[in-house]
Amino acid sequence: MTKINVGEIRFDTVGMCRILGNALDNAIEACERVDTEEKCICIALNQLENKLIIEINNTSPAVDIHNLATSKANKIIHGIGLKSIKQAVKSMNGHMSYSYENGFFTLKIMLIE
């Protein structure tokens, strides 16, 4: 399910691309690692006054949210997606959180103008 309720986005477009691009790449890769027929990625963007709320929820194998690391062999050139998201969110005066429950990883981001 995709739910987008946004008027004019007045945030840094490069930062928004870093956030959404890396978050969706991570969600797609997590879905590829799940050994099940039913896989999903749900995206919601909501604008509330001067805030933009982004939530991405995806099927995922079990993860330790206190120690997120790439599952790829070459750790030197992989594993920068979440760091890039954190840097972009911070540079845009935002906040982010993530959780894992019952086979789903959820990324929540709030950006404030």
PEBELKA-V549511 format. One record per pair of residues at least 24 apart in sequence whose C-alpha atoms are under 8 Angstrom apart, sorted by the first residue. I is the first residue (numbers start at 0). GAP is how many residues later the second one is. D is the distance in whole Angstrom. If there is no record, write none. Layout:
[[I/GAP/D] [I/GAP/D]]
//
This chain:
[[0/40/7] [0/41/5] [0/42/7] [1/40/6] [1/41/5] [1/42/6] [2/40/6] [2/41/5] [2/42/6] [3/39/8] [3/40/6] [3/41/5] [3/42/6] [4/39/8] [4/40/6] [4/41/5] [4/42/6] [5/39/7] [5/40/6] [5/41/5] [5/46/8] [6/40/7] [9/103/7] [10/81/8] [10/102/7] [11/80/8] [14/73/5] [14/74/8] [14/77/8] [15/72/8] [17/66/7] [17/67/6] [17/70/7] [18/65/7] [18/66/5] [18/69/7] [18/70/7] [21/59/5] [21/60/7] [21/62/8] [21/63/7] [22/33/8] [22/58/7] [22/59/7] [22/62/7] [22/84/8] [23/32/8] [25/55/7] [26/29/8] [26/30/8] [26/31/6] [26/32/8] [26/33/8] [29/28/8] [29/29/7] [29/30/5] [29/31/7] [30/27/7] [30/28/5] [30/29/6] [30/30/8] [32/27/7] [32/28/7] [33/25/7] [33/26/6] [33/27/5] [49/62/6] [49/63/5] [50/59/7] [50/60/6] [50/61/5] [50/62/6] [51/58/6] [51/59/5] [51/60/7] [52/55/7] [52/56/6] [52/57/5] [52/58/7] [53/53/8] [53/54/6] [53/55/5] [53/56/6] [54/51/7] [54/52/6] [54/53/5] [54/54/6] [55/50/6] [55/51/5] [55/52/7] [56/47/7] [56/48/6] [56/49/4] [56/50/6] [57/46/5] [57/47/5] [57/48/7] [58/44/6] [58/45/5] [58/46/6] [59/43/5] [59/44/5] [59/45/6] [60/42/6] [60/43/8] [61/38/7] [61/41/6] [62/37/7] [63/36/8] [64/33/7] [64/34/6] [64/35/7]]
//
